Amino acid sequence: MKSFDKDGKLVSETSTSYTSDGKVVNVNTVYDTYSGRPTFQNISVRDTDGKVTIENILNGKLLP
């Protein structure tokens, strides 16, 4: 899901994916509305046992 500001510029993007081995991958990316570059990305992965791994990336983007 993408969120836009009142001027139509991309502000954030959220997605959830499921892998074939049962993991759930949530990705949230926040963008700078002036330059359009990603400023923050949060990636969380939950495995089938319920263990959650979180990765935060500043001033960049690891996953699409």
C-alpha positions as CSV (number, residue, x, y, z in Angstrom):
1,M,0.0,0.0,0.0
2,K,1.3,3.4,-0.9
3,S,0.6,6.7,0.9
4,F,0.8,10.1,-0.8
5,D,0.7,13.7,0.5
6,K,-1.7,16.3,-0.6
7,D,0.5,17.2,-3.6
8,G,0.6,13.6,-4.8
9,K,4.1,12.8,-3.7
10,L,4.9,9.4,-2.3
11,V,5.3,9.5,1.5
12,S,5.5,5.8,2.5
13,E,5.0,2.3,1.2
14,T,4.0,-0.8,3.2
15,S,3.9,-4.4,2.0
16,T,3.5,-7.9,3.4
17,S,4.8,-11.0,1.7
18,Y,4.6,-14.7,2.6
19,T,7.4,-17.1,1.7
20,S,6.9,-20.7,0.7
21,D,8.5,-21.9,4.0
22,G,5.8,-20.0,6.0
23,K,7.7,-16.8,6.9
24,V,5.9,-13.5,6.9
25,V,7.9,-10.5,5.7
26,N,6.7,-6.9,6.4
27,V,8.4,-4.0,4.8
28,N,7.7,-0.3,5.6
29,T,9.5,2.4,3.7
30,V,9.4,6.2,4.4
31,Y,10.4,8.6,1.6
32,D,11.6,12.2,1.6
33,T,8.8,14.1,-0.2
34,Y,11.3,16.7,-1.6
35,S,13.8,14.4,-3.2
36,G,11.8,11.2,-3.5
37,R,14.6,9.2,-1.9
38,P,14.0,6.6,0.8
39,T,14.9,7.9,4.3
40,F,14.0,4.9,6.4
41,Q,13.1,1.3,5.9
42,N,11.9,-1.2,8.5
43,I,11.9,-4.9,7.6
44,S,10.5,-7.5,10.0
45,V,10.5,-11.2,9.4
46,R,8.4,-13.7,11.5
47,D,9.3,-17.3,11.1
48,T,6.9,-20.3,11.7
49,D,8.0,-20.6,15.4
50,G,7.0,-16.9,16.0
51,K,10.5,-15.6,16.2
52,V,10.7,-12.0,14.8
53,T,13.8,-10.5,13.3
54,I,13.9,-6.7,12.6
55,E,16.2,-4.7,10.4
56,N,16.2,-0.9,10.2
57,I,17.9,0.9,7.3
58,L,18.5,4.7,7.4
59,N,18.9,6.8,4.3
60,G,18.5,3.9,1.9
61,K,16.5,0.9,0.9
62,L,17.4,-2.8,1.1
63,L,14.3,-4.4,-0.3
64,P,12.0,-3.1,-3.0
